[in-house]
Amino acid sequence: MLLPVEWLNDFIELKEGTDELSRILTMTGLEVEGENTATGGAPVFEVNITPNRPDCLSVLGVARELRAATGRKIRIPESEIKEEFKTTFQVIIDSPLCRRYAGRVIRGITIGESPGWIKNRLERAGIRSINNVVDITNYVLLELGHPLHAFDLATLKNETIRVDTANGSNVFRTLDGMERKLPPDSLMIWDATRPVAIAGIMGGLDTEVTENTTDLFLESAFFEPSSIRRTSRRIGLRTEASYRFERGTDIEGLITALDRAALLIKKVCGGTVSQRIDVYPEKVKPKEVKVRFSRVEKLLGLPVSKGDTIRILQLLGFTISGQDEEGAMLTVPSYRVDIENETDIIEEIGRHYGYDKIPATLPSAPIGQVLKDRALDIEGLKGLMISSGFCEAVNYSFLNPVFLDILKLDPADFRRNTVRILNPISTDDSVLRTFLLPSLARNLVSNFNQGIRDIKLFEISKVFINGKGKLPEERVKLGAVYLYTPGQHLWEDGTETFFIIKGLVEKAFGIWGLGGYSFIPTGEPFLHPGRSADIVCNGQKIGFAGILSPGVQKRLDLEHFRGEVGLFELDLTEAGSHLSVTKKFQPLPRFPYIQRNIALLIDRTIPAHRVLEHLTEFPSELIEDFWIFDVYEGENIDEGKKSLGLTIIYRSSERTLTDEEADSVHNSLIKFLKEKTGGRLRS
């Protein structure tokens, strides 16, 4: 925006030179990009106004910012006018896109050239002179920031203005002589029978003010910014008026602009001015926002006193409607269409208090617990599955309820508590899935029917549990299926499919750093008895793993497949709640360890994790670590028994252990395990 500095001086006393004035404006956010002295020798600033500050697209708007920066008073130009006659002119608003429309009839004017002072200021602001009436509307536009339009009254049918959309009117000739095709939803100004202007953008050629005009109708209105922006873009026409309307104008200030223009027209062009016409269907309530003094300091990072806060806000035009120790209730001026909440107001305080006053400090933060980034964990799990040879499946969240029967779910199973879709894509996929297995099973069957036998698929996605009148509960799950064909690859070692799946689950928990989990016998109806397990953490089930039961495999039309289907599913939402966010630093051991192995013969019904739990109960600080290295059933093992191979690591943090010390603790441990499990050492 081009801003003649001497014009600005009419609104506020300027004591600074142009360099200092330029610096002040730039520091308030109105960046002065350049200074032009080519037009008449008087300085003209080129000011960059950001899109969120339409209130600054005028001399008055810039003067308001200078008032806040300097504390000086501003002078509002004269706008009070004597109304000389009543009028029967009618204004009708038929579209909600026009929220207020005001105007005056002015009779007996003389069209001619504008006075030099008007022409010179318009020229310095980059606008050419046309005639005195049009120049005055442009002058007030630059002065107060509100667009106006003047119609030749004699060309308006029945002295009526109606505001409505284009509807059936497709082509309109604008003031520049161009015929423009109008979108049906374009907001238009009509007289009694025809469109006479594109609202907020440009008037029509048939109703323009010419040298023969003696009576005119002067318009000042508020149009919805989105409507003006949309129409301007579609018809490819951008004007000074549309530039302001599409950003938002002052719905209360349009009356001042109307009266100011009418007063100037009377002084320059003569004539008599009618009473004001003002159609305002639904008055806009002033916005009220509360600002907390403590919040100001927290957001800005520097202490601003209550007195400075109130002073700055009042200089910016905010009205203090209430104040206490905590904060102040503010009424936002109508021209500040960009202010919506407390944060916006604090930004204004910081802008005028001075961002340059914020001291330069290095950022600091206390060292504390670091929460794991769940998004990174998900990516880590995906990386694990892909590196293990699995392909990621992406499925819709919809489910065919038939799959719940195929998987033999009990009627009381919570996974039957589905959310029904009111308008499903197909009648088959009519509910939201409650777990991932049905989708992955469908993927597996589809790939199998295409002749693919090496199938490894996984999916990480949300499932939905019916909330019984509330919104559905969303949970993130990881599921996988593995079609294993014995002897398919020469390098396979014949590893039991269940242990392949179990190993993947344990690796996944390793990615997350989850401990305290165990595998216990499951009652899942779709899994093979004795070759499956529930996954439990801190007493809470977080998933299942195992081999698909032959019956379900047959229901999926895989009965001729000579291999087996391994699968698992983990509730990542539930598992994440068991993650420990506290990590303790442990220095590297100073002394060597001693390793001992145990082969414990126990009942095959005793889960291995139970033995590990007993190990944690043994009262000795010398046991550093332990794990299972072997589980064996078969030859030389009594029926109903299994051999559990355990490795125990002994170490002291204070000295090097002797074999005698380690053996003493080890023998006590063996006795302890025998008592707890009823087992014996394997000979």
C-alpha positions in Angstrom: 0.0 0.0 0.0 1.3 3.5 -1.0 1.0 5.9 2.0 1.7 9.6 1.5 3.4 10.7 4.8 1.8 14.2 4.8 -1.7 12.6 4.6 -0.8 10.6 7.7 0.2 13.8 9.4 -3.5 14.9 9.2 -4.4 12.0 11.5 -1.6 12.1 14.0 1.2 14.5 14.8 4.5 13.3 13.3 7.5 14.4 15.2 9.9 11.9 13.7 11.8 12.0 10.5 11.0 9.5 7.7 13.7 7.1 8.8 12.6 6.9 12.4 8.9 6.8 11.3 9.8 3.9 9.0 11.5 2.1 11.8 8.5 2.5 14.2 6.0 1.2 11.7 8.2 -1.7 10.8 8.6 -2.7 14.5 4.8 -2.7 14.9 4.5 -5.2 12.1 3.7 -2.7 9.3 6.9 -3.2 7.3 8.0 -0.2 5.2 9.5 -1.8 2.2 10.5 1.5 0.5 10.2 5.3 0.3 9.2 7.1 -2.9 9.8 10.8 -3.3 9.3 11.0 -7.1 5.7 12.3 -6.9 5.9 16.0 -6.1 8.9 15.6 -3.8 6.8 14.6 -0.8 7.7 11.2 0.8 5.5 8.2 0.1 5.9 5.0 2.1 5.4 1.6 0.5 3.9 -0.4 3.4 3.5 -4.1 3.4 0.2 -5.0 5.1 -0.2 -8.6 6.1 -3.4 -10.4 5.0 -4.7 -10.6 8.6 -4.7 -6.9 9.1 -7.3 -5.3 6.8 -7.9 -2.6 9.4 -4.5 -1.2 8.4 -5.3 -0.8 4.7 -6.0 3.0 5.2 -4.4 6.1 6.5 -6.6 5.9 9.6 -5.5 2.3 10.3 -1.8 3.2 10.1 -2.5 6.2 12.4 -4.1 3.8 15.0 -0.9 1.8 15.0 1.2 4.9 15.5 -1.0 6.0 18.4 -0.3 2.7 20.1 3.4 3.0 19.5 3.8 6.7 20.5 0.8 7.3 22.8 -0.3 10.4 20.8 -3.9 11.2 20.0 -5.3 10.7 16.6 -7.6 13.1 14.8 -10.6 11.7 13.1 -11.7 13.7 10.0 -15.0 15.5 10.0 -18.0 13.3 8.9 -21.1 14.9 10.5 -23.5 16.0 7.9 -26.9 17.8 7.9 -29.7 15.8 6.4 -31.7 18.0 4.1 -34.6 15.9 2.9 -36.4 12.6 3.3 -36.3 10.0 0.6 -38.5 7.2 -0.6 -35.5 5.3 -2.0 -35.8 1.6 -1.0 -33.1 -0.9 -0.1 -33.9 -4.7 0.1 -31.5 -7.4 1.3 -32.4 -10.8 -0.1 -29.1 -12.6 0.6 -27.4 -13.4 3.9 -24.1 -12.6 2.2 -24.9 -8.9 2.7 -25.1 -8.2 6.4 -25.5 -4.5 6.3 -26.3 -2.0 3.5 -26.5 1.8 4.0 -26.7 4.7 1.5 -27.7 8.3 0.9 -29.4 10.0 -2.1 -27.6 13.3 -3.1 -29.5 15.6 -5.6 -28.3 18.6 -7.6 -24.6 17.8 -7.9 -22.2 19.1 -10.5 -19.8 16.6 -12.1 -16.3 18.0 -12.9 -12.7 17.8 -12.0 -11.6 17.2 -8.4 -9.7 19.9 -6.4 -6.0 19.7 -6.6 -5.5 18.5 -3.0 -7.7 15.4 -3.7 -6.1 14.7 -7.1 -2.6 15.0 -5.7 -3.2 12.6 -2.8 -4.8 10.1 -5.1 -1.9 10.3 -7.5 0.6 9.8 -4.8 -1.4 6.7 -3.6 -1.3 5.3 -7.1 -4.9 6.0 -8.1 -5.8 8.1 -11.2 -8.4 10.8 -11.1 -11.7 10.3 -12.9 -14.2 12.9 -11.7 -15.0 14.6 -8.5 -17.6 12.0 -7.2 -15.6 8.9 -8.1 -12.4 10.5 -6.8 -14.1 11.2 -3.4 -15.2 7.6 -3.1 -11.6 6.5 -3.7 -10.3 9.2 -1.4 -12.5 8.0 1.5 -11.5 4.4 0.6 -7.8 5.3 1.2 -8.6 7.5 4.1 -10.9 5.3 6.2 -10.4 1.9 4.5 -14.0 1.2 3.6 -15.0 0.9 -0.1 -17.9 3.0 -1.5 -19.8 3.1 -4.8 -21.8 5.8 -6.4 -24.7 5.1 -8.8 -26.3 7.6 -11.2 -29.7 7.8 -9.6 -31.5 8.4 -12.9 -30.4 4.9 -14.1 -31.8 3.0 -11.2 -35.3 1.7 -11.9 -37.9 2.7 -9.4 -35.2 4.1 -7.1 -34.7 0.7 -5.6 -31.6 -1.3 -4.6 -31.9 -5.1 -4.0 -29.0 -7.2 -2.9 -29.1 -10.8 -4.1 -27.1 -13.4 -6.0 -26.8 -13.5 -9.8 -29.2 -16.4 -10.2 -30.2 -16.5 -13.9 -28.1 -13.5 -14.9 -25.1 -14.9 -16.6 -23.3 -12.0 -18.3 -22.6 -8.5 -16.8 -20.8 -5.5 -18.3 -18.6 -3.8 -15.8 -17.3 -0.2 -15.6 -14.2 -1.2 -17.6 -16.4 -2.1 -20.6 -15.7 -5.9 -20.2 -18.5 -8.5 -20.4 -18.0 -10.9 -17.6 -19.6 -14.4 -17.1 -21.0 -14.6 -13.6 -21.1 -17.7 -11.4 -24.7 -18.3 -10.2 -23.7 -17.6 -6.5 -22.1 -14.3 -7.2 -23.4 -11.5 -5.0 -24.9 -8.7 -7.1 -26.5 -5.3 -6.6 -29.8 -5.1 -8.5 -32.2 -2.2 -9.1 -35.9 -3.1 -9.5 -35.3 -5.2 -12.6 -31.7 -5.9 -13.4 -28.2 -6.2 -11.9 -26.3 -2.9 -11.7 -23.0 -3.9 -9.9 -21.0 -6.9 -8.8 -21.1 -6.5 -5.1 -17.8 -5.4 -3.5 -15.9 -5.7 -6.8 -17.0 -3.3 -9.5 -20.0 -1.3 -10.7 -21.9 -1.7 -14.0 -21.3 0.4 -17.1 -25.0 1.3 -17.4 -25.2 3.0 -14.0 -21.9 4.8 -13.9 -21.5 8.4 -12.8 -20.9 10.6 -15.9 -20.6 14.3 -16.7 -24.4 14.3 -17.2 -25.2 13.0 -13.7 -27.1 15.4 -11.4 -28.4 13.0 -8.8 -26.7 10.0 -7.3 -27.1 7.2 -4.8 -24.1 6.6 -2.6 -23.6 3.0 -1.3 -21.7 1.8 1.8 -22.2 -1.9 2.7 -20.7 -5.0 4.3 -20.3 -8.1 2.2 -19.1 -11.5 3.4 -15.4 -11.8 2.7 -15.6 -15.4 1.4 -18.2 -14.5 -1.2 -16.2 -11.6 -2.5 -13.0 -13.6 -2.6 -14.7 -16.5 -4.5 -16.4 -14.3 -7.1 -13.3 -12.2 -7.7 -11.2 -15.3 -8.3 -13.7 -16.9 -10.6 -14.3 -13.9 -12.9 -10.6 -12.8 -12.8 -11.2 -9.3 -11.5 -9.4 -7.8 -8.5 -10.0 -4.2 -7.5 -9.1 -1.9 -4.5 -12.6 -2.6 -3.2 -12.5 -6.4 -3.5 -9.0 -6.4 -2.0 -10.4 -4.9 1.2 -13.8 -6.6 1.2 -12.3 -10.1 0.9 -10.1 -9.5 3.9 -12.9 -8.1 6.0 -14.1 -4.5 6.6 -15.5 -2.7 9.6 -19.3 -3.3 9.7 -19.8 -0.5 12.2 -17.4 1.9 10.5 -19.2 1.9 7.2 -21.5 4.6 8.4 -18.6 6.9 9.1 -17.2 6.3 5.6 -20.7 7.0 4.1 -21.2 10.3 5.9 -17.6 11.4 5.3 -18.0 10.8 1.5 -21.4 12.5 1.5 -19.9 15.6 3.3 -17.0 15.8 0.8 -19.4 15.5 -2.2 -21.6 18.3 -0.8 -18.6 20.5 -0.3 -17.0 19.8 -3.7 -19.9 19.0 -6.0 -22.7 20.8 -4.3 -26.2 19.4 -3.9 -28.5 18.3 -1.1 -28.1 15.2 1.0 -31.0 12.9 2.0 -31.6 11.1 5.3 -29.5 8.0 5.8 -30.9 4.6 4.7 -29.5 1.8 6.9 -30.6 -1.8 6.5 -29.0 -3.9 9.2 -31.1 -7.1 9.7 -29.1 -8.7 12.5 -26.8 -6.5 14.5 -23.3 -8.0 15.1 -22.5 -8.3 18.8 -19.1 -7.0 19.8 -16.6 -9.7 20.6 -15.5 -10.0 24.3 -12.3 -11.8 25.2 -10.7 -12.2 28.6 -6.9 -11.9 28.9 -5.1 -13.3 32.0 -2.1 -11.3 33.2 -0.2 -14.5 34.1 -0.8 -15.9 30.6 0.7 -12.7 29.1 4.0 -13.4 30.8 3.9 -17.1 30.1 3.4 -16.7 26.3 5.7 -13.7 25.8 8.5 -15.0 28.1 9.0 -11.6 29.8 7.2 -9.8 32.6 4.7 -7.1 31.5 3.1 -5.2 34.3 -0.6 -5.0 34.6 -0.4 -1.2 34.0 1.5 -1.6 30.8 -0.9 -4.3 29.6 -4.0 -2.2 30.2 -2.3 0.9 28.7 -1.3 -0.9 25.5 -4.7 -2.4 25.0 -6.5 0.9 25.5 -4.1 2.6 23.0 -5.0 -0.2 20.5 -8.7 0.6 20.8 -9.8 -2.2 23.1 -12.4 -1.3 25.7 -11.8 -2.6 29.3 -15.3 -3.8 30.4 -14.1 -5.4 33.6 -10.8 -6.0 35.5 -9.7 -8.0 38.6 -6.4 -9.3 40.0 -6.3 -12.2 37.5 -7.0 -10.4 34.3 -9.3 -8.1 32.3 -12.4 -8.5 30.1 -12.0 -6.7 26.8 -14.4 -5.6 24.1 -12.7 -5.9 20.7 -13.2 -2.9 18.4 -15.3 -3.8 15.3 -12.4 -3.0 12.9 -10.2 -5.7 14.4 -11.7 -8.6 12.5 -8.5 -10.6 13.1 -8.9 -10.8 16.9 -10.5 -14.1 18.0 -9.0 -15.2 21.3 -6.7 -14.5 24.2 -3.6 -15.5 22.2 -4.4 -12.9 19.6 -4.6 -10.2 22.2 -1.3 -11.3 23.9 0.3 -11.1 20.4 -0.9 -7.5 20.2 0.6 -6.7 23.7 4.0 -8.2 22.7 4.0 -6.4 19.4 3.6 -3.0 20.9 5.5 -3.7 24.1 8.4 -4.5 21.8 9.8 -7.8 20.8 13.2 -6.1 20.9 12.8 -5.9 24.7 12.7 -9.6 25.1 16.1 -10.5 26.6 18.3 -13.0 24.7 18.5 -16.1 26.8 19.6 -19.7 26.1 16.7 -22.2 26.2 16.7 -24.4 29.3 14.7 -27.3 30.5 14.8 -29.7 33.5 16.2 -33.1 32.9 13.4 -35.5 33.6 11.6 -38.6 32.4 11.5 -38.9 28.6 8.2 -40.3 27.3 8.6 -42.7 24.4 7.4 -41.4 21.1 4.6 -43.8 20.1 4.8 -42.8 16.4 8.5 -43.9 16.4 7.5 -47.1 18.1 5.0 -47.8 15.4 7.6 -47.2 12.7 10.0 -49.5 14.6 7.4 -52.3 14.7 6.8 -51.9 10.9 10.5 -52.1 10.4 10.7 -55.3 12.4 7.9 -57.0 10.5 9.3 -55.9 7.1 12.8 -57.1 8.0 11.2 -60.4 9.0 9.9 -60.9 5.5 6.3 -59.7 6.1 4.4 -57.4 3.7 2.2 -54.6 5.1 -1.6 -55.0 4.4 -3.8 -51.9 4.3 -7.5 -52.8 4.8 -10.8 -50.9 5.2 -12.0 -50.7 8.8 -15.2 -52.5 7.7 -16.0 -56.1 8.5 -18.4 -58.8 7.2 -20.1 -60.2 10.4 -19.9 -63.7 8.8 -16.2 -63.8 9.7 -17.1 -63.7 13.4 -19.0 -66.9 12.9 -16.2 -68.5 10.8 -13.8 -67.7 13.7 -16.3 -69.4 16.1 -16.5 -66.4 18.5 -18.8 -67.0 21.5 -22.0 -64.8 21.4 -20.8 -63.1 24.6 -17.4 -62.3 23.2 -16.8 -58.5 23.3 -15.5 -58.6 19.8 -19.1 -59.3 18.6 -20.0 -55.9 20.1 -19.6 -54.1 16.8 -20.5 -50.7 15.6 -23.1 -51.0 12.7 -22.6 -48.6 9.7 -25.8 -46.8 8.7 -24.9 -46.5 5.0 -22.3 -49.2 4.3 -20.3 -49.4 1.0 -21.7 -52.9 0.6 -24.1 -55.1 2.6 -21.3 -57.6 3.3 -19.1 -55.0 5.1 -21.7 -53.6 7.3 -19.9 -53.2 10.7 -16.6 -51.7 12.0 -14.1 -54.4 12.9 -13.2 -55.1 16.5 -10.0 -56.9 15.7 -7.6 -57.3 12.8 -7.7 -61.1 12.3 -10.9 -61.2 10.0 -9.3 -58.7 7.6 -6.0 -60.5 7.5 -7.7 -63.9 7.1 -9.5 -62.5 4.1 -6.2 -61.2 2.7 -4.6 -64.6 3.3 -7.4 -66.5 1.5 -7.4 -64.0 -1.5 -3.6 -64.5 -1.9 -3.9 -68.3 -1.5 -6.5 -68.5 -4.2 -4.1 -66.6 -6.5 -1.6 -69.4 -6.2 0.7 -67.7 -3.7 2.0 -70.0 -1.0 4.7 -67.9 0.8 2.3 -65.5 2.5 3.4 -63.3 5.3 1.2 -60.3 6.0 0.9 -57.8 8.9 -1.3 -54.7 9.6 -1.1 -51.9 12.2 -4.4 -50.1 12.3 -7.3 -49.0 14.5 -10.2 -51.2 15.6 -13.5 -49.9 17.1 -15.4 -51.3 20.1 -19.0 -50.3 20.6 -19.3 -47.7 23.3 -22.9 -48.5 24.3 -24.4 -45.2 23.5 -21.1 -43.3 23.6 -18.6 -42.8 20.8 -16.8 -46.1 19.8 -13.6 -46.8 21.7 -10.6 -46.8 19.3 -7.7 -49.1 19.9 -4.5 -49.5 17.8 -3.6 -53.1 17.1 -0.8 -55.1 15.4 -1.8 -58.3 13.7 0.0 -60.8 11.5 -0.7 -64.0 9.6 2.0 -66.5 8.4 1.2 -69.3 5.9 3.8 -71.9 6.6 4.4 -74.8 4.1 6.9 -77.4 5.4 9.8 -78.1 3.1 9.1 -75.2 0.8 12.6 -73.9 1.2 15.7 -76.1 1.4 17.3 -73.9 4.0 14.4 -74.2 6.5 15.4 -75.8 9.8 11.9 -77.1 10.6 11.3 -74.7 13.5 7.9 -75.0 15.0 5.6 -72.3 13.6 4.3 -71.3 17.0 7.8 -70.4 18.1 8.4 -68.4 15.0 5.3 -66.4 15.8 6.2 -66.2 19.5 9.7 -65.0 18.6 8.2 -62.1 16.5 6.0 -61.1 19.4 9.0 -61.0 21.7 11.0 -59.0 19.2 8.1 -56.5 19.0 8.2 -56.1 22.8 11.9 -55.6 22.5 11.3 -52.7 20.1 9.0 -51.1 22.7 11.1 -52.0 25.7 8.1 -53.9 27.3 8.8 -56.3 30.0 6.8 -58.3 32.5 4.8 -60.2 29.9 4.1 -63.9 29.7 2.5 -66.5 27.4 -0.2 -68.6 29.1 -2.6 -71.2 27.6 -5.5 -69.6 25.7 -9.1 -70.3 25.2 -9.4 -68.5 21.8 -11.8 -70.7 19.8 -10.1 -70.1 16.5 -6.6 -71.2 17.7 -5.2 -74.7 17.9 -5.4 -76.1 21.4 -2.0 -76.7 22.9 -0.2 -74.7 20.2 -1.4 -71.2 21.1 -1.3 -68.7 24.0 -2.7 -65.6 25.4 -0.2 -62.8 25.9 -0.5 -61.3 29.3 1.2 -58.3 30.9 0.8 -57.4 34.6 -2.3 -59.6 34.7 -3.9 -57.9 31.7 -4.4 -59.7 28.4 -2.8 -57.7 25.6 -3.0 -60.2 22.7 -2.9 -63.8 21.5 -0.6 -65.9 19.3 -0.7 -69.4 17.9 -1.7 -71.7 15.1 -5.1 -71.4 13.3 -7.3 -74.4 14.3 -7.9 -77.0 11.6 -11.7 -76.3 11.8 -11.4 -72.6 11.1 -8.8 -73.4 8.4 -11.4 -75.6 6.7 -14.1 -72.9 7.0 -11.7 -70.6 5.1 -11.5 -73.1 2.3 -7.9 -73.9 3.1 -8.5 -77.6 4.0 -6.4 -78.8 1.1 -3.4 -76.8 2.2 -0.8 -79.1 3.8 0.8 -76.5 5.9 -0.5 -74.4 8.8 -1.3 -70.8 9.5 0.5 -69.0 12.3 -0.9 -65.7 13.6 -0.8 -63.2 16.4 -2.5 -60.0 17.4 -1.4 -57.4 19.9 -3.4 -54.5 21.4 -0.8 -51.8 21.2 -3.0 -49.3 23.0 -3.1 -51.6 26.0 0.5 -52.7 25.7 1.6 -49.0 25.7 -0.1 -48.4 29.0 2.3 -50.9 30.6 5.4 -49.3 29.3 7.8 -47.9 32.0 8.8 -44.3 31.2 11.6 -44.4 33.8 15.0 -45.6 32.7 17.8 -46.0 35.2 21.4 -45.6 34.3 23.5 -48.6 35.1 27.3 -48.4 34.9 29.2 -51.2 33.1 30.0 -54.1 35.5 33.5 -53.9 37.1 33.7 -57.6 38.0 33.3 -60.8 35.9 30.2 -63.0 36.1 29.8 -66.7 36.7 27.4 -68.7 34.5 25.5 -71.8 35.7 22.9 -73.9 33.8 20.0 -75.9 35.2 18.0 -78.7 33.5 14.8 -78.8 35.5 12.3 -81.6 34.9 8.7 -80.4 35.6 5.1 -81.1 34.7 4.4 -80.1 31.1 1.3 -78.2 32.4 3.5 -75.7 34.3 4.1 -72.6 32.0 7.7 -71.6 31.6 7.0 -68.1 32.6 5.9 -69.4 36.1 9.4 -70.7 36.6 10.8 -67.4 35.6 8.5 -65.7 38.1 9.9 -68.0 40.9 13.4 -67.0 39.9 12.5 -63.3 40.5 11.2 -64.3 44.0 14.5 -65.9 45.0 16.2 -63.7 47.7 19.7 -63.1 46.4 21.4 -59.9 45.1 24.0 -62.0 43.3 21.6 -63.2 40.5 22.1 -60.6 37.7 20.2 -62.3 34.9 18.5 -65.5 33.8 16.7 -66.9 30.8 15.4 -70.1 29.2 17.6 -71.6 26.6 15.8 -74.9 25.9 12.4 -76.7 26.3 12.4 -80.4 25.5 9.8 -83.1 25.5 10.3 -86.5 24.0 12.8 -89.4 24.2 14.2 -90.1 27.7 11.6 -87.7 29.2 8.8 -89.1 31.3 5.3 -88.8 29.8 3.6 -85.6 31.0 6.9 -84.0 31.8 9.2 -81.5 30.1 12.8 -80.4 30.5 13.3 -76.7 31.0 16.9 -75.5 30.4 17.8 -72.4 32.4 20.8 -70.2 32.3 21.7 -68.2 35.5 24.2 -65.3 35.6 25.8 -64.5 39.0 27.8 -61.4 39.7 28.7 -59.2 42.6 28.9 -55.4 42.3 31.6 -55.2 45.1 34.1 -58.0 44.4 35.0 -60.9 42.1 32.9 -64.0 43.0 34.6 -67.3 43.7 33.2 -70.6 42.4 32.4 -71.6 45.9 30.3 -68.6 46.5 28.4 -69.0 43.2 27.9 -72.7 43.8 26.5 -72.1 47.3 23.9 -69.7 45.9 23.2 -71.9 43.0 22.5 -75.0 45.1 20.1 -72.9 47.3 18.3 -71.8 44.1 17.9 -75.3 42.8 16.4 -76.4 46.1 14.1 -73.3 46.0 12.9 -74.2 42.4 12.3 -77.8 43.3 10.0 -76.8 46.2 8.1 -74.2 44.1 7.6 -76.4 41.0 7.7 -79.9 42.4 10.3 -80.7 39.9 13.7 -82.4 39.9 17.0 -82.0 38.1 17.3 -83.9 34.9 19.9 -86.6 35.1 
